[in-house]
């Protein structure tokens, strides 16, 4: 265990950020609204107009890596004009000789926050602390750490300390951590929307924005990328410009954006184009979307529904078809699918599997009428049970539907892929133009001839009937 003098010497950085503030960040509205409200509440608290119990004690930012959760927390501190302390579970365990050392570091962090109140205490990787009672072989160790963390977050000594925690997977958090009175506000920090991307570019470009003239179009190539990805692109663009001994320009940004695409072989690019075209074609034909954007550079399809509706079996199965349409397009137009639909936990197959399992185990949408709810849908016992069997049936049906739709609309898909290879990025307006151009195709032209003209002659026989 750390000796008292060693605990006192722990390096805990206390910042006093002055910017950027929330107004200058292009980010999620809910997180910015939380920060704005908190700033007003702190003014009222310091003026004696409200008690500390009327101020939100904290929240949890959750979302994919690289979406700017730390930056948002620091911007909230700047907005509020208070101190900012950033730490993580990894820092508490760094160099630790065991649970007692970790607890000592954690307690010292909270003590420092109280000394510097009012302040924002940012706890990253909070999902590294698993739920108590999970049955893990380290459960006793983690239970002690979780209990200590809960005690510190719920302490009556925390006047002036707002705790903002961050994680990628909120389902792993202990329920007591996010109950009322602790971190009781869950705020998603998702990947940037198409509307937010230009603002994120502007933030990272700084003065260099004066030399960039087509930022909106440039941003479309980055759909599906995180704020951290954008920061890297700007760094790479500046490096390219320095080597050329010229000011940063659109060309340098475009080169940096397309660096990953430049490494792909022509055949790999073709597979990517067909895959994304499949997603886009099915989404376009289903309708009900404000934005459909596909890009070779980000290898992602973005679609935003114009209205929100409750989850139903039909809505889930429609989304499953969209998720599997990329793989189906590869199978129809290229003869066989690649493994690109699977792999990471954000892949098409992972998202489709998770959606089907959660619909069955959490939302009561099982076709068999089973209503058992379970928080850990993606676990061996559930994937091996009736839930996994039914989810697999849903995926199989969605795949067959996707294949049928792609076969029926193969010329449209091929035209999208062909144009995507030329332009690198397409929007719903481009899809509308492609659909309109199909109306003027001479009726004597067969599907086989059209596909052959677009470079898919090998699959003419398979799709011309």
C-alpha positions in Angstrom: 0.0 0.0 0.0 1.2 3.6 -0.7 2.7 5.3 2.3 1.2 8.6 3.3 4.1 10.6 1.8 3.8 8.7 -1.5 0.1 9.4 -1.6 0.7 13.1 -1.1 3.2 13.1 -4.0 0.8 11.6 -6.6 0.9 13.7 -9.7 -2.7 15.0 -10.2 -2.9 17.7 -12.7 -5.4 20.5 -12.0 -6.2 22.5 -15.0 -8.0 25.8 -15.4 -9.2 25.6 -19.0 -10.2 28.8 -20.8 -11.2 27.3 -24.1 -12.4 26.0 -26.3 -15.9 26.6 -24.9 -19.1 24.8 -25.9 -20.1 27.3 -28.5 -17.0 26.7 -30.6 -17.4 22.9 -30.6 -19.5 21.1 -33.2 -20.9 18.3 -31.1 -23.9 16.5 -29.7 -26.7 18.8 -28.6 -27.5 16.9 -25.4 -24.0 17.1 -24.0 -23.7 20.8 -24.9 -27.1 21.5 -23.3 -26.0 19.7 -20.1 -22.9 21.9 -20.0 -24.8 25.1 -20.6 -27.4 24.3 -17.9 -24.6 23.3 -15.5 -22.8 26.6 -16.0 -26.0 28.5 -15.1 -26.6 26.3 -12.1 -23.1 26.9 -10.8 -23.5 30.7 -11.1 -26.8 30.4 -9.1 -25.1 28.1 -6.5 -22.1 30.4 -6.0 -24.5 33.4 -5.7 -26.5 31.5 -3.0 -29.7 31.4 -5.0 -29.8 27.5 -5.0 -28.5 24.8 -2.8 -25.9 22.3 -4.0 -28.5 19.5 -3.9 -30.2 21.3 -6.8 -27.1 21.0 -9.0 -26.6 17.8 -11.2 -23.9 15.8 -9.4 -22.6 14.4 -12.7 -23.3 12.3 -15.8 -21.9 9.6 -18.0 -20.8 10.3 -21.6 -20.9 7.1 -23.6 -20.1 6.4 -27.2 -17.5 5.0 -29.6 -13.8 5.8 -29.1 -12.5 9.1 -30.4 -15.8 11.0 -30.4 -14.4 13.8 -28.1 -15.8 12.9 -24.7 -12.7 14.3 -22.9 -12.7 17.4 -25.0 -16.4 18.0 -24.2 -15.8 17.6 -20.5 -12.9 20.0 -20.7 -15.1 22.5 -22.7 -17.8 22.3 -20.0 -15.2 23.2 -17.4 -14.1 26.2 -19.5 -17.8 27.1 -20.0 -18.3 27.0 -16.2 -15.1 28.7 -15.4 -14.0 26.0 -13.0 -11.0 23.7 -12.5 -10.7 20.5 -14.4 -9.1 17.2 -13.3 -8.9 14.3 -15.7 -8.1 10.7 -14.5 -9.0 7.2 -15.3 -9.2 3.7 -13.8 -5.8 2.9 -15.6 -4.2 5.8 -13.7 -5.5 4.6 -10.4 -4.1 1.1 -11.0 -0.8 2.4 -12.6 2.1 1.0 -10.6 -0.3 -0.4 -8.1 0.6 -3.1 -5.7 -3.0 -4.2 -5.3 -6.5 -3.0 -4.5 -5.4 -0.9 -1.4 -3.0 1.1 -3.6 -5.8 1.6 -6.2 -8.2 2.8 -3.5 -5.6 5.2 -2.1 -5.0 6.8 -5.5 -8.8 7.0 -6.1 -9.4 8.6 -2.8 -6.6 11.1 -3.3 -8.1 12.1 -6.6 -11.4 12.9 -5.0 -9.7 14.8 -2.2 -7.8 16.9 -4.7 -11.1 17.6 -6.5 -12.7 18.8 -3.2 -9.8 21.1 -2.5 -10.2 22.7 -5.9 -14.0 23.0 -5.9 -15.8 24.1 -7.8 -14.4 21.7 -10.4 -15.1 19.1 -13.0 -13.7 15.7 -12.2 -13.5 13.6 -15.4 -13.3 9.8 -14.9 -12.4 8.0 -18.2 -12.7 4.3 -18.8 -15.4 4.0 -16.1 -16.6 0.8 -17.8 -13.3 -0.8 -16.7 -15.2 -1.3 -13.4 -17.5 -4.2 -14.0 -20.8 -4.8 -12.3 -20.6 -6.3 -8.8 -21.7 -9.9 -8.7 -20.7 -10.6 -12.3 -19.1 -13.9 -11.2 -15.7 -13.0 -12.6 -12.6 -14.5 -10.9 -11.5 -11.0 -10.0 -15.0 -10.0 -8.7 -13.8 -9.6 -5.0 -11.1 -7.2 -6.1 -13.4 -5.2 -8.3 -16.2 -5.2 -5.7 -13.9 -3.4 -3.3 -12.9 -0.8 -5.9 -16.5 -0.3 -7.1 -17.7 0.1 -3.5 -15.0 2.7 -2.9 -15.8 4.6 -6.0 -19.5 4.6 -5.1 -18.7 5.9 -1.7 -16.6 8.8 -3.0 -19.1 9.8 -5.8 -22.0 9.7 -3.3 -20.1 11.6 -0.5 -21.7 14.5 1.1 -18.3 16.2 1.1 -18.5 16.7 -2.7 -20.0 20.2 -2.7 -18.7 21.9 -5.8 -17.5 18.7 -7.4 -19.2 17.6 -10.6 -18.2 14.1 -11.8 -18.3 13.4 -15.5 -17.5 9.8 -16.4 -16.9 8.4 -19.8 -17.1 4.9 -21.3 -17.7 3.1 -24.6 -20.1 0.5 -23.3 -22.6 1.7 -20.6 -24.2 -1.8 -20.3 -21.2 -2.8 -18.2 -21.7 -0.1 -15.5 -22.9 -1.1 -12.0 -26.5 0.0 -11.5 -25.6 1.8 -8.3 -23.2 4.0 -10.2 -25.9 5.5 -12.4 -28.7 5.6 -9.9 -30.4 8.9 -8.9 -28.1 11.0 -6.9 -24.9 9.7 -8.5 -24.2 9.7 -12.2 -27.9 9.6 -13.0 -27.8 11.3 -16.5 -26.7 9.2 -19.4 -25.6 11.3 -22.5 -24.6 9.7 -25.8 -21.7 11.1 -27.6 -22.0 9.4 -31.0 -19.9 9.6 -34.2 -20.3 13.1 -35.7 -23.3 13.8 -37.9 -22.7 15.0 -41.5 -23.8 18.5 -40.3 -21.2 18.5 -37.5 -18.2 17.3 -39.6 -17.4 20.7 -41.2 -17.4 22.4 -37.8 -15.0 19.7 -36.4 -12.7 20.3 -39.4 -12.8 24.1 -38.7 -11.9 23.5 -35.1 -8.8 21.5 -36.0 -7.8 23.5 -39.0 -7.7 26.8 -37.1 -6.2 29.6 -39.2 -5.6 27.1 -42.1 -9.4 27.2 -42.8 -8.7 30.4 -44.8 -7.0 28.3 -47.5 -9.8 25.6 -47.7 -12.6 26.4 -50.1 -14.7 23.2 -50.4 -14.9 22.0 -46.8 -18.5 20.8 -47.0 -17.8 18.4 -49.9 -14.6 17.3 -48.2 -16.4 16.5 -45.0 -18.8 14.1 -46.9 -15.8 11.9 -47.5 -15.4 11.4 -43.7 -18.9 10.1 -42.8 -18.4 7.5 -40.1 -15.2 8.9 -38.9 -14.7 10.2 -35.3 -13.4 13.6 -34.1 -10.1 11.9 -33.4 -10.0 10.7 -37.0 -10.6 14.2 -38.3 -7.7 15.5 -36.1 -5.4 13.0 -37.6 -6.5 13.9 -41.1 -5.7 17.5 -40.4 -2.3 16.6 -39.0 -1.5 14.5 -42.0 -2.6 17.3 -44.4 -0.4 19.8 -42.6 2.5 17.4 -43.0 1.9 16.9 -46.7 1.7 20.7 -47.1 5.0 21.2 -45.2 6.8 18.8 -47.3 5.5 20.6 -50.4 6.5 23.9 -48.8 3.1 25.4 -49.6 0.1 26.5 -47.4 -2.4 23.8 -46.6 -5.1 23.5 -49.3 -8.1 21.4 -50.4 -5.7 19.1 -52.3 -3.6 18.4 -49.2 -6.8 17.6 -47.2 -8.2 15.4 -49.9 -4.9 13.5 -50.2 -4.9 12.9 -46.4 -8.5 11.8 -46.4 -7.9 9.4 -49.3 -4.7 7.9 -47.8 -6.5 4.8 -46.7 -8.2 4.4 -50.1 -4.9 4.9 -51.9 -3.6 1.8 -50.3 -6.4 -0.4 -51.6 -6.0 -2.4 -54.8 -8.5 -1.8 -57.7 -10.2 -5.0 -56.8 -10.6 -4.1 -53.1 -12.0 -0.7 -54.1 -14.5 -2.4 -56.4 -15.6 -4.7 -53.5 -16.0 -1.7 -51.2 -18.0 0.3 -53.8 -20.3 -2.6 -54.5 -20.8 -3.2 -50.7 -21.6 0.4 -50.0 -23.9 0.6 -53.1 -25.9 -2.3 -51.7 -26.5 -0.5 -48.4 -27.4 2.7 -50.2 -29.7 1.1 -52.8 -31.8 -0.8 -50.2 -32.0 2.3 -47.9 -33.1 4.5 -50.9 -35.8 2.0 -52.0 -37.1 1.6 -48.4 -37.5 5.4 -48.1 -38.0 7.5 -45.0 -34.5 8.9 -44.8 -33.3 12.5 -44.7 -29.7 11.7 -45.6 -28.0 8.8 -47.3 -24.3 9.3 -47.8 -21.7 6.7 -48.9 -18.0 7.2 -49.1 -15.1 5.1 -50.3 -12.7 7.0 -47.9 -14.7 6.1 -44.7 -16.1 2.9 -46.1 -19.4 3.6 -44.3 -23.0 4.3 -45.1 -24.8 7.0 -43.1 -28.5 7.3 -43.0 -30.7 9.4 -40.8 -34.4 8.8 -40.3 -36.6 11.9 -40.5 -38.9 10.6 -37.8 -38.5 8.4 -34.7 -40.8 5.5 -34.1 -41.1 2.7 -31.6 -39.2 -0.5 -32.2 -41.3 -3.2 -33.9 -40.6 -6.5 -35.5 -41.0 -4.9 -38.9 -38.7 -2.0 -38.2 -36.0 -4.4 -36.8 -36.3 -6.7 -39.8 -36.1 -3.7 -42.2 -32.9 -2.5 -40.5 -31.5 -6.1 -40.7 -32.0 -6.1 -44.4 -30.2 -2.7 -44.7 -27.3 -4.0 -42.6 -27.0 -7.2 -44.7 -27.5 -5.5 -48.1 -23.8 -4.7 -48.5 -22.8 -8.4 -48.2 -25.7 -9.4 -50.5 -24.6 -6.9 -53.1 -21.1 -8.5 -53.1 -22.7 -12.0 -53.6 -25.0 -10.9 -56.4 -22.6 -8.6 -58.4 -19.3 -10.2 -57.6 -20.2 -13.8 -57.3 -19.3 -14.3 -53.6 -19.2 -12.1 -50.5 -16.0 -11.0 -48.8 -15.4 -11.0 -45.1 -15.8 -7.3 -45.0 -19.3 -7.4 -43.4 -17.9 -9.0 -40.3 -14.9 -8.7 -38.0 -15.1 -5.8 -35.5 -17.9 -5.2 -33.0 -19.1 -2.3 -35.2 -19.3 -4.4 -38.4 -22.5 -5.1 -40.3 -22.8 -8.6 -38.9 -22.0 -7.6 -35.4 -24.6 -4.8 -35.4 -27.2 -7.1 -37.1 -26.6 -9.9 -34.6 -26.8 -7.5 -31.6 -30.0 -5.9 -33.0 -31.7 -9.2 -33.5 -30.7 -10.6 -30.1 -31.7 -7.4 -28.2 -35.0 -7.2 -30.0 -35.7 -10.7 -28.7 -34.2 -10.6 -25.2 -34.8 -7.0 -24.2 -37.7 -5.7 -26.2 -40.2 -8.6 -26.1 -40.3 -9.0 -29.9 -39.8 -12.7 -30.1 -42.0 -14.4 -32.6 -42.5 -17.3 -30.1 -44.0 -14.9 -27.5 -41.1 -15.4 -25.0 -40.8 -12.4 -22.8 -37.6 -13.2 -20.7 -35.6 -10.0 -20.4 -31.8 -10.2 -20.0 -29.2 -7.4 -20.0 -26.4 -9.5 -21.5 -27.8 -10.6 -24.9 -24.4 -11.2 -26.4 -23.3 -14.0 -24.2 -22.7 -17.7 -24.8 -25.7 -19.0 -22.8 -28.0 -16.8 -24.8 -26.5 -17.3 -28.2 -26.7 -21.0 -27.6 -30.3 -20.9 -26.4 -33.6 -20.4 -28.2 -32.7 -16.7 -28.4 -29.6 -17.4 -30.5 -31.6 -19.8 -32.7 -34.4 -17.3 -33.3 -31.9 -14.4 -33.9 -30.1 -16.6 -36.5 -33.5 -17.2 -38.2 -34.1 -13.5 -38.3 -30.7 -12.9 -39.8 -31.2 -15.7 -42.4 -34.6 -14.3 -43.4 -33.2 -10.7 -43.7 -30.3 -12.0 -45.8 -32.7 -13.8 -48.2 -34.7 -10.6 -48.5 -31.6 -8.5 -49.1 -30.4 -10.9 -51.8 -33.8 -10.8 -53.5 -33.9 -7.0 -53.5 -30.4 -6.7 -54.8 -31.1 -9.2 -57.6 -34.2 -7.3 -58.6 -32.4 -3.9 -58.4 -29.0 -5.1 -59.6 -28.6 -2.4 -62.4 -29.4 0.4 -59.9 -26.8 -1.1 -57.4 -24.2 -1.4 -60.2 -24.8 2.1 -61.4 -24.3 3.4 -57.8 -21.1 1.4 -57.4 -19.8 2.6 -60.8 -20.4 6.3 -60.0 -19.0 5.9 -56.4 -15.7 4.6 -57.9 -15.5 7.7 -60.0 -16.5 10.3 -57.4 -15.5 8.7 -54.1 -18.6 10.0 -52.3 -22.3 10.1 -53.1 -25.4 11.6 -51.4 -29.1 10.9 -51.7 -29.3 13.5 -54.4 -26.9 11.5 -56.5 -29.0 8.4 -55.9 -32.1 10.3 -57.0 -30.4 11.3 -60.2 -29.3 7.7 -60.9 -32.8 6.4 -60.3 -34.2 9.1 -62.7 -31.6 8.2 -65.4 -32.9 4.6 -65.3 -36.2 5.8 -66.5 -34.7 6.7 -69.9 -33.0 3.3 -70.5 -34.3 1.9 -73.8 -36.7 -1.0 -73.0 -34.8 -3.3 -75.5 -31.7 -3.2 -73.3 -31.5 -6.3 -71.2 -30.3 -6.4 -67.6 -27.4 -8.5 -68.7 -26.3 -5.9 -71.3 -26.6 -3.1 -68.8 -24.6 -4.9 -66.1 -22.0 -5.9 -68.7 -21.6 -2.3 -69.7 -21.0 -1.3 -66.1 -18.2 -3.9 -65.7 -20.2 -6.8 -64.1 -20.3 -9.1 -67.1 -19.2 -12.1 -65.1 -22.5 -12.0 -63.2 -24.8 -11.4 -66.1 -26.2 -14.9 -66.3 -26.8 -14.9 -62.5 -28.8 -11.7 -62.5 -30.4 -11.4 -65.9 -33.4 -13.7 -65.2 
